[in-house]
Amino acid sequence: MSVKQLPETLINQIAAGEVIERPASAAKELIENAIDAGASRIEIATAGGGKSLIRITDNGSGMTASDLDLAIRRHCTSKISETLDDIRTLGFRGEALPSIGSVAKLTITSRRQGETEGAQVALVGGKTSGVRPAPANPGTVVEVRDIFFATPARLKFLKTEKAEAGAITEVVKRMAIAFPAVRFVLSGSDRSTLEFPAAGDDPLVRMAQILGPDFRDNAIEIEALREEVGLAGHVGLPTFNRGNSAHQYAFVNGRPVQDKLILSAIRGAYAESIPSGRYPVAVLSITLDPALVDVNVHPAKADVRFRDPGLVRGLIVGAIRQALHREGDRGSTTGTSGMMRAFRPGFSGTPQAPWSAAASPSRPLDASASSFFAERPQQDFEVMTMPTARADAVSSPATARFPEEGPRYPLGAARAQLHENYIVAQTQDGLVIVDQHAAHERLVFEAMRKALDEKRLASQVLLIPEIVDLPEEDCDRLMMHAQELDRLGLAVERFGPGAVAVRETPAMLGEVDAAALVRDLADEVSEWNTAGGLRGKIEYVAATMACHGSVRSGRRLRPEEMNALLREMEATPGSGTCNHGRPTFIELKLSDIERLFGRS
């Protein structure tokens, strides 16, 4: 079989298969071009989920007739010159427009800023009729119709119009978060109009537009720098979580990416803070020298490769955990909202029993009912007083002696214990309900974690060292982390060119398959340049031990024990959630209580 040159049209269609996977891919490339052109207003219109129409209108710098003639040719771009080591624009390949034009009906109308007339070029199935004059406003309008009409096989594999429209919406959201100074409008016959006004200098304004207004009240700002790699953004409280990872946005030098390393680092940072099956909300922006990251991994440019992935992962995990330790113990507004809904008239988790005289408020309470309450429920709580938030508050036997000034406790002073599991505390401006078991579970776990950091973990010596065969390069990488592993109770040493000997294993893990553990660690070091998997296993065991060793539900606590628990929670980072990610307390402000009673 002889070798022959493929036709230009077929070459473009093959390239289009890599660059343009679906209508959302075309929309992404065109929006990136508009942003690179300096647009401050971008309008996107679609029809048929983008299959019938995608129209991108911008007020960017625009193009001349000669620019249009080159723009539809492969590998023609204004973004880079000679090197791929200093890419500072979203686009740089010069493949998007010719790729789209080879599989769809593409029309570009543009007028450069300051020019008096515009120009237009059309590309249908890879064939063009040339550039001609056309009326146009300053900026560019790109119209894509009947995408994949030239490649019917690809058209058959597209999803429903609703699914494709949703994918385009997600692209616009990611671009909108990355560029808050740009106004985005998404409209069309197949959707409701979605508008994101320019947010100015406050990135939280745009994030609230995308993630909802609750995100502003439940977000923690992060900012960190390590070896010229900067990290900034906002992450949600552990109790402010979602059912999937669609609310995690990552950007590298302003480029929206969906990188496994970044998503894995976010997941690792929230370990033991979020329930299984739930995902944190995060918006992270990484800035670094373009020479330290390769964005030329795939034509879709969604994947990147860092020169030092371990550094980037460690920066993300460390910065998020530090932020959570700083502010993660405060309750999310979603817990308050849920409590408010539960208190509304007519709400009930179970069907209500019919009204009867026995339930009438006018009927005296039977004396035997006092057995349901803790002994001397009010008098003992005078051991801790809190300043009242209202000078005109009515005094009760429990709060008769409030000092004008006193210490300020975020979680307040214990006032009662309900059902021998929930502590009710009065704060400066409301009340807090604490799950005593969940709270103490977190306190015990954090104490065990601190102990792990301060001294070498106890280990058990193997009677006969276990020899684990590994590729030589895995042995080399593993031994680079030998000191770190030894602190966790795993003693390994080199045993020839292609094996390691395991002499001690962490006592906390009990009987463990040492060979499987070492192989898993070798795989982790190979992929992420970190050996955190062993610590993760140990912390999982510690979390289980903390759960069984904490104050159990059903135990009656004395007032001083409740207050001691509250004070320790205030001093412990991450005490807002238990080891399983559930909230340890819910706060209700006095204004919320007054609203429940119609007083505000």
N, C-alpha and C positions, 0 to 999 in steps of 0.2 A: 504494500500500500504506500503510495507516494505522499509526501508532505506537501501541503498547500496552504496558502494564506487565506484566512477567514475573511468574509466580506465585512466592511466597516459597520454596517447595520447590525450584523450578528454579534460583532465584538461589543458594540454598545449595549445590546440586549443582555449579553452575559454579564457585563459590568453592572447593569441595572439590577440584575438578580441579587447582587451583593449589597448595593447601596439602597435600593428601593424595595423593601420587603412587603410593604403594605401602604395604603394611603397616608397613614400617620408618619411613615418614613419620609415621604415626599414633603409633607407639611413641615416636618422638623428641619429639613435641609433648606427650605425656602424661608422659614422664619429666621434661621441662623444667618442667611444671606442678608436679610433685612436689618438684623442687629449689627452685622459687620459693616453695613452701609451707613451706620449712625442714625437709624430711625428712632424717633421718640414716640411714634404712634404706629401701631401695626394692627390691621384689621384682617381677620381670617373669616372667610365664608365657605361653607361646605354644602353639598347636596348628596343625598344617597350615601351617607357615611364617608364621603370623600371619593367614592367610586365614580360618581357622575361629575362632581365639580370640587375643586379646591382653588380658591382665589385668595391671594395674599397681596394686600395693598399697604404700602409703607410710604413715609415721607423722608426717606433717606437721601443720600447724595445723588442717586440716579445714575444713568449711563447714557453715553452718546451712541450714535449709530454704529461707529466702529467698535465700541465696546460690546454692543449687542451681537455683532457678527462673530466676535471671538468667544463670547460667553457661552454659546451653544456648541462649541467645539471641545473635545476632550482635552483635559490637562491644561486648560487655559484659566488662569486665576489672577486676581490682583492681590491675593493674601500673602504669598510668600515669594521669595526670589530664588535662592539657591540651596538652602539648607532646611532640614527638618528639626534642627536642634533648638530653634527659637520661635515656636509657633505661638502667637498671641491672639489669634482670631479663631472663631468657631469653625469656619470652613477653610480649607487649604488645598484640597485635592483637585478641584476643577472638574469633578465628575458628576455632580448632582444634576445640573441642567441638561447636559447631553444624555444622561441616563434616563431622566424622566421623559425627555422628548423622544427617546427610542421606543418607549412602551406606552406612550399616551399622546394626547393632542395638547401641545404646549404653546402658549402665546405669552410673549413678554412685551409689555409696553412701558417705556421709560423716558424720563426727561431729566437731564442733569440740572441741578440747582444753578440758576443764573442764565440758563439757555431759554430761548424764546419758543422753540418747538421740540417735539419729541419724536420718537421712532418706535417701530414695532417689528418684531420678528416672530415667525411661527415655525414650529418644528413638529411634524406629524409622522409618527412611526419612524423617526430618524431622518426624515427628508424635510428640507427647508426650501421655501420659495424666495428667500433673501430678505434683506432689511428694507423697510419702506417708511416714509414719513407718516406720522400719526399724531393726532391731538392728545395731549397728556398733561396732567398736573405734575409739578416737581415731585420726583420720587419714582417708584416702580410699582407696576401691577403685574403679577405673574398669575396666569390662569391655566390650570391643569384640568382637562376634561377626559372622560372615558379612560381612566387609568387602566393599564394592562389590556387594552383592546388589541394591541399588537402581539400579546402573548396570552392567548386564552387559557393555557394550562395554569398560569399563575392566578388568573382571575377566578378560576374554580376553587382555589384554596383559600380565598378570602372568607372572613367571617361575616356575620349578619351586618346589615347597615348600622344597627344600633351599637354593636360591638366595635365596629371600625370608627364610628363617630366618637365613642367613648375613648378610644386610643388617641385620637386627635386632641380631645379635651385634656387628656393627661399630658401630652406633649406641651400644650399651651400653658398648663399650670406650672410645669417644671421651668419653662422659659420665663414665665412671669415672676416666679420666686427668684430666679437667678438675676433678673434685671428689673428691680423694683421701680426704676426711674422711667421705664417704658410703659405706655398705656396699651393694653391689649383688649381687643373686642373680638369675640367669637360668636358668629351668627350663622344662619342658614335655614333652609326649609326643613331640615331634618333635626332641628334642635331649638331649644330656647336660647335667647341671646344671653351671653355671659360676658360681663365687662369687668376689667381690672384696672381702675384708674391708677395713674402714676402715684407712687407712694412717697416720693421724696427721699429724705435721708433716713427715715425710720424703717428698717427692714421688717420690723414686727407688724407694721401696717399691712404690707403685702402678704406676709405669712398668715395674718388673721383673715385676709380676703380669701386665701386658698384653703387653709386648714380650719377655718371657723373662728368666731370671736372668742370662744373658750380658750383657744391656744394662748392668747396673750396673757390671761390670768394664770395659766398653768405652765408657762415656759420658764426655763432657767437659761440665762445667757452664759455662753462659754467662750473663752478666748485663751489661746495657749500658743506658745512658740517653742520649737525645739530644733536646733541646728538648721535654721533658716527655712523651716517648714512651719507655716502658720495655719492655725485652725480657729475658726470663728463660727458663730451660729447660735441656735437655740435648740434646746431639747426639752421634752415634756417631763413632768413629774412621773414617777413610776406608776402612780395610781391613775394617771391620765394616759390610757393606752387604747389600742384599737385591735380589731380582729384580724388584720393582715398587715403586711409591711408596705402597703401602698402609700402610707403617710410618712415615709422616710425619704428625704431628698438630700442628695449629695452633689457637690459641685467641686470641680478641680480647675482652678484658675478661671472661674466663671462658666465652665463647661458642664452642663448637666450630664452626669454619668450614673450608671447602674453597675457598680463595681462590687464583686464578691468580697474583696478584702474589707472595704468600708462597711458593707452591710454586716459582715461577720464581726467586725470590731464593735459596732453598735449593739449587736446582740450580746456580745461578751461583756460590755460595760454594764448592761442591765441584768446580768445574771443574779439570781436570787432576789430580784427586786420586782419582777413582773410575773404574773401567773403563767403557767404553761398554756400555750395556744394564743397568748396575747402578745402584741408588739408595741414597742415604744414609738412615740412621735418625735421626729428629729429633722432638723434642717442644718446641714453642715457644709461649710465652705472651706476648702483647703487651697492655700496659695503657696506656691514654691517656684523656684527657677524652672522655666520650661525645659531646660536641659536635663532636669532630674525626673522627668515623667515622659513616657512615650504615649502619645495619643493616636499614634499611627498604627494601632494594633489591628483594627478592623475597619472596613469602610464605613460602618454605621457610627463609629467613633463613640460608642457607649461604653466601651471597655478601655481602661488605661493600665499601664504598667509602671510602677514606681521603681526607681533605682534602688531604694532602700525600703521595701515593704514593711519590714519589722519596725522601723522608725515611725512610719505613718500609722500603723496599727497601734503601737504603744502610745503614740500621741493622742489618738482618738479615745482609747480606753481610759487612759489616765485623766484626760481633761473632763470626760463625762463623769467618771466616778468622783473626781474632786468636786465637780459642780453638784452632784447628788449629795455628797457628804455635807456640802455647804448649805444647801437649801432643800434637799430632797425629803426632809422630815416634815415639811408642811403639808397639810391636807389639800387635795385638789378640790376645785369648785364642783366637780362632777359628783363628789360624795355629798356635798351640801345640797345640790340640786335634787339628787335622789331622795334625800331625807325630806326636802320640801314637798316633793311629789307624794311621798308616803303620808305626810301629814294633811294633805288636802282632803276636804270633805268628800266622802264617797269612795276614797281609795281603800282597798283591802286586798291583802295577798290571798285571803281565803274568804269564802262566802260568809256573810254576816248572819248571825242568828236573829230570829224575829225578836222584836222588842217585847219585854215583859215587865211586870211590876217589880220583879226581883232586880232588874237592871236600872230601875228608876233612881235618879240622883237624890230624890227626896227620901228614899228609904235609908234608915240608919245602917251604917256599916257594922256587920257582925263582929263582935270582939275577937272571935277566933281567927278572923282574917289577919290579925297582926302577926300570926306565925309565918306569914309569907315574907315578912320584912326582916332585915337584920336587927339584932337586939340593939335597943337604944339607938334608933336610926339617925337622930339629929344631934343629941348632946355631944357624942364623941367627936364630932367633926369640928369642934371649936379649936382643935389643936392646930389648925392651919386656917388663916384668914386671908382674904383677898380684897384689895380695894375695889369698891363698887364703881361701875361705869356711870351710874346715875345718882346724883346727889339726892334726888327725891324718891329713891327706891324705898319701898315699904320694907321695914325690918321684920325678920322672923326670928324664932328662937335659935335657928342655926346660924344666923348672920347678924346677931344683935350687936356685936362688938367689931365693927369694921374700922380699922385705922384710916386716917386721912392719907397717909403715905405708907408705902411698904414695898417689898420686893415685887418685881414683875415676872410672872411665870407664864410663858406662852401657852402651856397646857393647863394652867390654872390650879385650883385647889379642889381636892376630892370632896364631894358632897354626899354621894350615895353609891351603893353597889346594887345593880339590878340583876336578878336571876343568877347571882353569884358568878357572873362572868363579865359584866359590863360596868365600868367605872364611869360615873357621871361627875364631871369636874366643872366648876365655875371659873371662867376666865375673865379678863378685864372687860371684855365687850361681848360676851356670849357664853356658850357652853360647849364642852367637848365630851364625846362618848368614846371610851377606850375599850377595845377588846383585850382583856388582861392577858389571855393566853398568847394571842398573836404578838402583843407588845413584848412580853417577857421572852418569847421565842427569839425575836430579833436581838434583844439585849444579850442573851446567852450566846447566840451565834457570833455576834460582833466581838464579844470577849474572847471566844475561841479563835476567831480569825486574827485578833491582835496577838494572841499567844503564838500563833503560827509564824507571825512576822518577827517576833522578838527572839525566838530560840529555835534550834534545830528540832524538827519533829522526831518523836520517838520512832525507832525502827526495830524490826525483828531480823536477826541474822539468819540467813539460810544455812542449814546444815551442810548442804552441798551447793556451791555456787551454780547458778543456772547459766549456761552458755547459749547466747542468742546469735544466730548467724544473720548478718546483714550485709548489704553492699558496702564496699569500702567507703564510698562517699557519705553514706548514711552514718557509718561509724564515726567518721571525722566530724560531721555536723553535730552528732549526739554528744560527743565528748567535749565540744565547745560549751555545752550547757551542763556538764557534769557537776560543777560546784553548785549550781542552782538546784539541780535534782537532789544532791546530797543534803541540802538544807531541808528538803521535803521528806527525807527518810529513804530515798532511793539511791543506793550506792552502786555505781557502775564503773567498770574500768575496762580498758582495752584488752582484748584477748586475741592477739594475732591481727593480721591485716583485714579480715572480714568477719569479725565477731566481737561481741562485748560480753563481759561476765557480770552478772547481777549477784551481788553479795548480800545486800540488805534491801528490804522493802518496807514501806510505811506501815507501822503497826496498826494505825487506824483503819487501814483497808482490810485487815484480817487476811484470810487466805486469798491470794490473788494470783492470777496467771501472769507471772513475771514476763514471759516471752511476749505474750500478746500486748501487755502494757508497754514494753520497750518498743515494739514495732509500731504501735500507735503513736508513741512519742516521736519516733524517727520520721514517720509520715508528716506529723505536724511541723516538726522543725524544717523538713524539706520544703513544705508549702508556705509556712508563715514565718519561719526563722524564730520561733518561740516554742517553749516547752510548757505552756500554760495548762495543757490538758491534764497533767498529773495534779496540779493544784486544784483544778476544777473538780476532779474526782474526790480529792480530800475534803474540799469545801462542801461537796454534796453530802459526804458522810457526816461532816460537822453539823450541817444543817439538820440532818435527821436526828442526830444526838441532841441538838438544841431543842428540837420539837418535843422530844420525849423527856427532856430534863427541865422544861420550863413550867411555870405555874399553870396548873390544869384548870380547865373550865369546871365550875362547880365548887371551887374552893373559896370560902368566905375569907376576905381580907380585912384586917384592921385598918382604920383610917390612916395611921402612920405608914403602913405598908403600901397603901394606895398612893399616898403622896410621894413616898420614896420611889415608887415605880415611875410616876410622872416626872420627877426630877431627873431620873436616870435616862428616860426617853429624851428629854430636852438636851442632855449632854452627849447623846449617842448619835453619830451620823447615820442616816438611812433608816431611822426608827419609824418613819412614816409607813413602812410596809413590813410585813413579816417575810420569812425566808421563802415563802411560796408566792410572794408578790401581792398578797391581799392587803388592803389598808388596815392599819392598826388603830386608827382613830378617825372620827368624823367630827368636824367643827361646824357649829351653827351660830352665826352672829346674832347679836341682840336685835339688829334691824330685821333679820329674817324672822325671828320669833315674833316681833311686833307685827310684821306683815301677815303672818299666819293668823293672828288675832284681829286683823283689820285695823290696826292702830297706826298705820303709816300710809 
